[in-house]
């Protein structure tokens, strides 16, 4: 039996790793290697979830790092780029991983 069109779908608050990779447009392997370590995961038994809000926050942080890195790429001054990251509220461990 098909549900009526007017019934709203259930609100999802978190995604599985496969769903998160699909939502970001990358492979599961890429998510596990490059993005997953920067996300906060919820683990219950064998299940792992990442909050949609966490993914959105990661996107904002990554976009901020990219824009800061591109601003400093022309100057070649890594120290000034790090100070910009600090003033933008980016943790130093993430700022160091930027490739200037």
C-alpha positions in Angstrom: 0.0 0.0 0.0 1.3 3.4 -1.0 1.4 6.3 1.5 -0.5 9.5 0.6 1.6 12.3 -0.8 0.6 14.8 1.9 2.1 12.7 4.8 5.4 14.2 5.7 8.5 12.0 5.8 10.1 11.3 9.1 12.8 13.8 10.1 16.3 12.3 10.0 18.8 13.7 12.5 21.7 11.4 11.7 23.1 9.4 8.8 25.0 6.1 8.5 28.5 6.3 7.0 27.2 5.2 3.6 24.4 7.8 3.7 26.9 10.5 4.8 29.2 9.6 1.9 26.3 9.7 -0.6 25.1 13.0 0.9 28.6 14.5 0.5 29.0 13.1 -3.0 32.1 11.0 -2.3 32.9 7.3 -1.9 32.7 5.5 1.5 36.4 4.9 1.3 37.1 8.7 0.8 34.8 9.5 3.7 36.5 7.0 6.0 40.1 8.2 5.1 39.7 12.0 4.7 36.5 13.3 6.3 35.4 10.8 8.9 38.4 11.5 11.3 37.3 15.1 11.5 33.6 14.3 12.4 32.1 13.4 15.7 30.4 10.0 15.5 27.7 8.4 17.6 28.4 4.7 18.2 25.8 2.3 19.6 26.7 -1.3 19.3 27.9 -2.0 15.8 26.1 1.1 14.4 27.7 4.4 13.7 25.9 7.6 12.9 27.0 11.2 12.2 24.6 14.0 12.8 23.4 16.1 9.9 24.3 19.2 11.9 27.8 17.8 12.4 28.2 17.4 8.6 27.0 20.9 8.0 29.4 22.2 10.6 32.3 20.3 9.0 31.4 21.9 5.6 31.5 25.4 7.1 34.8 24.7 8.8 36.3 23.2 5.7 35.1 26.1 3.6 36.6 28.5 6.1 39.9 26.7 5.9 39.9 26.7 2.2 39.1 30.4 2.0 41.8 31.2 4.5 44.3 29.0 2.7 43.6 30.7 -0.6 44.0 34.1 0.9 47.4 33.2 2.2 48.5 31.2 -0.8 49.5 34.3 -2.7 51.5 35.8 0.2 53.5 32.6 0.9 53.5 33.6 4.6 52.4 30.5 6.5 52.6 32.2 9.9 50.1 34.9 8.9 47.8 32.2 7.6 48.0 30.4 10.9 47.1 33.6 12.8 44.2 34.1 10.4 43.0 30.5 11.2 43.3 31.2 14.9 41.3 34.4 14.6 38.7 32.6 12.6 38.3 30.1 15.6 39.9 27.2 13.8 41.7 24.7 16.0 45.4 24.7 15.4 45.5 21.0 14.6 43.1 21.6 11.7 44.9 24.8 10.6 48.3 22.9 10.3 46.7 20.3 8.0 45.9 23.1 5.5 48.2 23.1 2.5 49.4 26.6 1.9 
